[in-house]
């Protein structure tokens, strides 16, 4: 039960909170649009040398990729799973864990191996038992002998057991629509497919998890990890912004998804308040409150844009890593610039990069700045900016070709011809571009 506070305490705390008021267009609006980045207070620190274990829904895989790209050692990505693992189209996604009970069960099996049920988990798809499904993992059909699948399953648990040695554990909660094998009395990770249901019509039950169940599962995970670890427990929780693909409930999927995310977010808040060594990072809010044009991949309302994932993880690193340096700030600047470019918000991009310190101006950022100036019809300034890129990165043909085109638009033909000669020297194989410029020049003469 939460501690009751006096009015004096509450008002004093509210007066110290710079983020107390919801943003308005003319008052803090840049905290919300186009990219929402809510403030949070880290309860612990990490370093680039720390190892990470990530577990959860498909957004956990995005986190793994971003952390690995930053140079951190991600123990959950080191998948040595033998021939069966090699047969999977995407082994990492096969190990997504979508609900809190599924995560808690997998961790318990990995860390207390005697509790693992073994071969009874494998549901035969055919009468001859030539193929199986393991519904506590992913949906792939495993067309291998049962003993080989069992060996593969133990390899997978060996990977999960690395959670005990990781310096940082990242858990991403997915959804609350859960299935259970009532014979084995275990939660499943995915819905049983029709073929399995047909063979075992009375074996599976569906349930929608509630607040108490989610909180109890998080407490179970925390207690288990606290018992087996020798390192201090540092856990970062996130709620996946990826919505339900479809619902098994008799309602609009939009409503089912709203409940799913809300109840998990509420349980996480209560858990973080009581658990030691646990933080929540607002990646869910970062995505769902941002401009949809920035949040989602093109033509898709379910998968988070890679640049926004990179932006979120750059923010994680900036807030949590000791020894923050220019590299972290530059990573955030790059991802912001890419997102604003994709949304064609060139005025905001010019403001962002125009205020950036000179040391942060990579060739990529300088080129984005030049393109934004050109799209804003500020051609002379764009020429000056892209000229710097040509000097900084002589291997980038795009910068030189843009410079030539923009000089022509300013009718600075003599300078454009000099750069066209330079283009022939640097990029002899890009004859098509040079022929196009010469054809354009001949057409003007006619």
C-alpha positions in Angstrom: 0.0 0.0 0.0 1.4 3.4 -0.9 2.5 5.8 1.8 0.0 8.6 2.5 1.6 12.0 2.1 0.7 15.4 3.5 -0.5 18.2 1.3 2.7 20.1 2.1 4.9 17.3 0.9 2.9 16.9 -2.3 2.8 20.6 -3.2 6.6 21.0 -2.5 7.4 18.1 -4.7 5.1 19.3 -7.5 6.8 22.7 -7.4 10.2 21.2 -8.0 9.0 19.1 -11.0 9.9 20.9 -14.3 7.9 18.3 -16.3 4.7 18.6 -14.3 2.6 20.2 -17.0 1.5 18.5 -20.1 3.2 20.0 -23.2 1.4 22.7 -25.3 2.5 23.8 -28.8 4.0 27.0 -27.4 5.2 25.5 -24.1 7.3 22.4 -24.2 5.7 21.1 -27.4 9.1 19.9 -28.6 9.1 17.3 -25.8 6.1 15.7 -27.5 6.2 16.4 -31.3 7.6 15.2 -33.6 9.5 12.9 -31.2 8.3 12.3 -27.7 11.1 11.7 -25.2 9.7 11.7 -21.6 12.1 12.4 -18.8 13.1 9.7 -16.4 15.5 9.4 -13.5 18.0 6.5 -13.6 18.2 4.5 -10.5 21.6 2.9 -11.4 24.4 3.4 -13.9 25.9 1.1 -16.6 29.1 1.2 -18.7 29.9 0.3 -22.3 31.8 -2.7 -20.9 28.8 -4.2 -19.2 27.1 -7.3 -20.6 23.4 -7.2 -21.4 20.7 -9.9 -21.6 17.4 -8.9 -23.3 14.2 -10.9 -23.1 10.7 -10.3 -24.2 8.6 -9.5 -27.2 9.9 -8.6 -30.7 10.9 -5.1 -29.5 13.5 -6.8 -27.2 15.2 -8.0 -30.4 15.3 -4.3 -31.6 16.9 -3.4 -28.3 19.5 -6.2 -28.7 20.4 -5.0 -32.2 20.8 -1.4 -31.1 22.9 -2.2 -28.0 25.1 -4.6 -30.0 25.6 -1.9 -32.6 26.8 0.4 -29.8 29.5 -2.0 -28.9 28.0 -3.7 -25.9 28.2 -7.4 -25.4 24.7 -8.8 -25.7 24.6 -12.3 -24.2 21.1 -13.1 -25.4 22.2 -12.8 -29.1 24.9 -15.5 -28.9 22.8 -18.3 -30.2 24.7 -21.6 -30.7 21.7 -23.8 -31.2 23.0 -26.6 -33.5 21.4 -27.9 -36.7 17.8 -27.2 -35.5 18.7 -23.6 -34.7 20.4 -23.3 -38.1 17.2 -24.5 -39.8 15.1 -21.6 -38.3 14.5 -18.7 -40.6 15.1 -16.2 -37.9 16.4 -17.9 -34.7 16.3 -14.7 -32.6 12.6 -14.1 -33.2 11.8 -17.8 -32.4 12.8 -17.0 -28.8 10.6 -14.0 -28.3 8.6 -14.2 -25.1 5.3 -12.3 -25.2 3.8 -12.6 -21.8 5.1 -12.2 -18.2 4.2 -15.8 -17.3 6.0 -17.1 -20.4 9.1 -15.2 -19.4 9.0 -16.3 -15.8 8.6 -19.9 -16.8 11.4 -19.9 -19.3 13.7 -18.3 -16.7 12.8 -20.8 -14.1 13.4 -23.7 -16.4 16.8 -22.3 -17.4 18.0 -21.5 -13.9 16.3 -24.4 -12.1 16.8 -27.1 -14.8 15.1 -29.8 -12.7 11.8 -28.0 -13.2 12.0 -28.3 -17.0 9.3 -30.8 -18.2 11.3 -31.9 -21.3 9.9 -33.9 -24.2 6.2 -33.6 -23.1 6.4 -30.0 -24.3 6.7 -31.1 -27.9 3.3 -31.4 -29.6 3.2 -33.8 -32.5 1.6 -32.4 -35.7 1.2 -35.8 -37.5 0.2 -39.3 -36.7 3.7 -40.5 -37.5 5.2 -38.0 -35.0 7.6 -36.7 -37.7 7.1 -33.0 -36.8 6.5 -31.1 -33.6 5.7 -27.7 -32.3 7.1 -26.3 -29.0 4.5 -23.7 -28.1 6.6 -22.4 -25.2 8.9 -21.0 -27.9 8.0 -19.9 -31.4 5.7 -21.1 -34.1 8.2 -22.9 -36.4 7.5 -26.5 -37.3 10.3 -28.7 -36.0 10.7 -31.7 -38.4 13.3 -33.5 -36.3 13.3 -36.5 -34.0 12.1 -35.8 -30.5 15.5 -36.5 -28.8 17.2 -34.0 -31.1 14.5 -31.3 -30.3 15.1 -32.0 -26.6 18.8 -31.4 -27.1 18.1 -28.2 -29.0 15.7 -27.1 -26.2 18.4 -27.5 -23.6 20.8 -25.5 -25.8 18.2 -22.7 -25.8 17.9 -22.9 -22.0 21.7 -22.6 -21.8 21.4 -19.3 -23.6 18.7 -18.1 -21.3 20.7 -19.1 -18.2 23.2 -16.4 -19.2 20.8 -14.0 -17.6 22.5 -15.0 -14.3 25.8 -13.5 -15.4 24.6 -10.4 -17.3 25.4 -7.0 -15.8 22.1 -5.5 -17.1 18.9 -7.3 -17.8 16.3 -5.8 -20.1 12.8 -7.2 -20.1 10.2 -6.1 -22.6 6.6 -6.9 -21.8 4.5 -7.7 -24.9 0.8 -8.5 -24.4 -1.7 -10.1 -21.9 -3.6 -12.6 -24.1 -2.2 -15.9 -22.7 -2.7 -19.6 -23.5 -2.1 -22.5 -21.0 -1.6 -26.2 -21.4 -4.0 -27.5 -18.7 -2.5 -31.0 -18.7 1.0 -29.8 -17.9 -0.2 -26.7 -16.1 2.2 -24.4 -17.9 1.7 -21.1 -19.7 2.4 -21.2 -23.4 4.2 -18.5 -25.3 2.1 -18.6 -28.4 -1.4 -19.7 -29.4 -1.8 -23.4 -30.3 -2.3 -23.7 -34.1 -5.5 -25.4 -35.4 -3.7 -28.6 -36.2 -2.5 -29.0 -32.6 -5.9 -28.0 -31.2 -7.6 -30.6 -33.5 -5.4 -33.4 -32.0 -5.8 -32.2 -28.4 -9.2 -30.5 -28.3 -9.5 -30.3 -24.5 -5.9 -29.5 -23.7 -5.6 -25.7 -24.1 -7.2 -22.8 -22.3 -7.2 -19.1 -23.1 -7.0 -16.3 -20.5 -6.6 -12.6 -20.4 -4.0 -11.7 -17.7 -5.0 -9.1 -15.1 -3.0 -6.6 -13.1 -2.4 -9.0 -10.1 -1.2 -11.8 -12.4 1.3 -9.5 -14.2 2.6 -8.0 -10.9 2.9 -11.5 -9.4 4.9 -12.7 -12.4 7.3 -9.7 -12.2 7.8 -10.5 -8.5 8.5 -14.1 -9.3 11.1 -13.1 -11.9 12.8 -10.7 -9.5 12.9 -13.2 -6.7 14.3 -15.9 -9.0 17.1 -13.7 -10.4 17.9 -12.4 -6.9 18.5 -15.9 -5.7 20.8 -17.2 -8.4 22.9 -14.1 -9.2 26.1 -13.0 -7.5 26.2 -9.6 -9.2 23.9 -6.8 -8.1 20.6 -7.0 -10.0 20.1 -4.2 -12.4 17.0 -4.6 -14.5 15.5 -2.2 -17.1 11.8 -2.8 -17.9 10.0 -1.6 -21.0 6.6 -2.2 -22.4 6.6 -3.0 -26.1 5.0 -0.3 -28.2 4.2 -2.9 -30.9 0.4 -3.5 -30.9 -1.4 -6.8 -31.0 -1.5 -8.2 -34.5 -5.0 -9.7 -33.7 -7.0 -10.5 -30.7 -8.7 -13.7 -29.5 -11.2 -11.6 -27.5 -14.7 -10.7 -28.8 -13.9 -7.0 -29.2 -12.2 -4.5 -31.5 -8.4 -5.2 -31.5 -7.9 -1.5 -30.8 -9.7 -1.9 -27.5 -7.9 -5.2 -26.7 -4.6 -3.6 -27.4 -5.3 -0.6 -25.2 -6.2 -2.8 -22.3 -3.1 -5.0 -22.9 -0.7 -2.1 -22.8 -2.4 -0.2 -20.0 -2.6 -3.0 -17.5 1.0 -4.0 -18.1 2.1 -0.4 -17.8 0.2 -0.1 -14.5 1.7 -3.3 -13.1 5.2 -2.2 -14.1 4.8 1.1 -12.3 3.8 -0.6 -9.1 6.6 -3.2 -9.4 9.3 -0.6 -10.0 8.2 1.3 -6.9 8.7 -1.7 -4.7 11.6 -3.6 -6.3 15.3 -2.8 -5.7 17.6 -2.4 -8.7 14.7 -2.0 -11.2 14.0 0.9 -13.5 11.4 1.6 -16.2 12.4 3.2 -19.4 9.6 4.9 -21.3 10.1 3.4 -24.8 6.4 2.7 -25.0 5.6 6.4 -24.5 8.4 7.5 -26.8 6.8 5.6 -29.7 3.1 5.9 -29.1 3.2 9.7 -28.2 5.4 10.6 -31.2 4.2 11.7 -34.6 3.1 8.5 -36.3 5.1 9.5 -39.4 8.2 9.2 -37.2 7.1 6.2 -35.1 6.3 3.5 -37.6 7.9 2.0 -40.6 6.4 3.2 -43.9 3.0 1.6 -44.5 3.0 -0.2 -41.2 1.4 0.8 -37.9 3.0 -2.1 -36.0 6.7 -2.0 -36.4 8.8 0.7 -35.0 10.9 2.7 -37.4 14.6 1.6 -37.0 15.7 5.2 -36.6 13.4 5.7 -33.7 14.6 2.5 -32.0 18.2 3.9 -32.5 17.1 7.2 -31.0 15.5 5.5 -28.0 18.6 3.4 -27.3 20.9 6.4 -27.7 18.8 8.1 -25.0 19.1 5.0 -22.8 22.9 5.1 -23.2 23.0 8.9 -22.6 20.9 8.6 -19.4 22.4 5.4 -17.9 26.0 5.1 -19.1 28.9 6.5 -17.0 31.3 8.8 -18.8 28.8 10.2 -21.3 30.7 11.8 -24.2 30.2 13.4 -27.5 29.7 10.0 -29.2 26.4 9.5 -27.3 25.1 12.9 -28.1 26.1 12.5 -31.7 24.1 9.2 -32.0 21.0 11.0 -30.7 21.6 13.8 -33.2 22.0 11.4 -36.1 18.8 9.5 -35.4 16.8 12.7 -34.9 18.2 14.1 -38.2 17.2 10.9 -40.1 13.7 10.9 -38.6 13.1 14.6 -39.5 14.5 13.9 -43.0 12.1 11.0 -43.5 9.2 13.2 -42.3 10.3 16.1 -44.6 10.3 18.5 -41.7 13.2 20.5 -43.1 12.7 23.7 -41.0 13.0 21.7 -37.8 16.0 19.8 -39.2 17.8 23.1 -40.1 17.2 24.4 -36.5 18.4 21.1 -35.0 21.6 20.9 -37.0 22.2 24.6 -37.1 22.4 24.6 -33.3 24.7 21.5 -33.2 28.3 22.1 -32.1 30.8 21.9 -34.9 32.5 18.8 -33.4 29.2 16.9 -33.8 28.9 17.7 -37.5 29.6 14.4 -39.2 29.5 14.2 -43.0 26.1 12.5 -42.8 24.7 15.3 -40.7 26.2 18.0 -42.8 24.7 16.4 -45.9 21.3 16.2 -44.2 21.7 19.9 -43.3 22.5 20.8 -46.9 19.6 18.8 -48.3 17.2 20.5 -45.8 18.5 23.9 -46.9 18.0 23.0 -50.6 14.5 21.7 -50.0 13.8 25.1 -48.3 15.0 26.9 -51.4 18.1 28.2 -49.7 20.3 27.1 -52.5 23.4 29.3 -51.9 23.6 28.1 -48.3 23.0 24.5 -49.4 25.9 24.8 -51.9 28.2 26.0 -49.1 27.1 23.2 -46.8 27.5 20.4 -49.4 30.9 21.8 -50.4 32.1 21.0 -46.8 30.9 17.4 -47.3 32.8 17.0 -50.6 35.9 18.2 -48.7 35.3 15.9 -45.7 34.3 12.8 -47.5 35.8 12.5 -50.9 34.4 9.0 -51.4 30.8 10.0 -51.3 29.6 10.5 -54.9 26.2 11.7 -53.7 27.6 14.9 -52.2 29.6 15.8 -55.2 26.7 15.1 -57.6 24.4 17.2 -55.5 27.0 20.0 -55.5 27.2 19.9 -59.3 23.4 20.0 -59.8 22.9 22.8 -57.3 25.7 24.9 -58.9 23.9 24.5 -62.2 20.7 25.7 -60.7 22.6 28.8 -59.6 23.9 29.1 -63.1 27.5 28.8 -61.9 28.4 26.7 -64.9 32.1 27.2 -64.9 32.4 26.0 -61.3 30.1 23.2 -62.0 32.3 22.1 -65.0 35.4 22.1 -62.7 33.6 19.8 -60.2 32.4 17.6 -63.1 36.0 17.1 -64.1 36.7 16.2 -60.4 33.8 13.7 -60.6 35.4 12.0 -63.6 38.6 11.6 -61.6 37.1 10.4 -58.4 34.3 8.2 -59.8 35.2 7.1 -63.3 32.6 4.4 -63.3 29.7 6.8 -62.8 29.7 7.9 -66.5 25.9 8.0 -66.6 25.8 11.0 -64.3 28.4 12.9 -66.4 26.7 12.0 -69.7 23.4 13.3 -68.2 25.0 16.7 -67.3 26.6 17.0 -70.7 23.3 16.2 -72.4 21.5 18.8 -70.3 24.1 21.4 -71.2 23.7 20.6 -75.0 20.0 20.9 -74.7 20.3 24.4 -73.1 22.5 25.5 -76.0 19.9 24.5 -78.5 
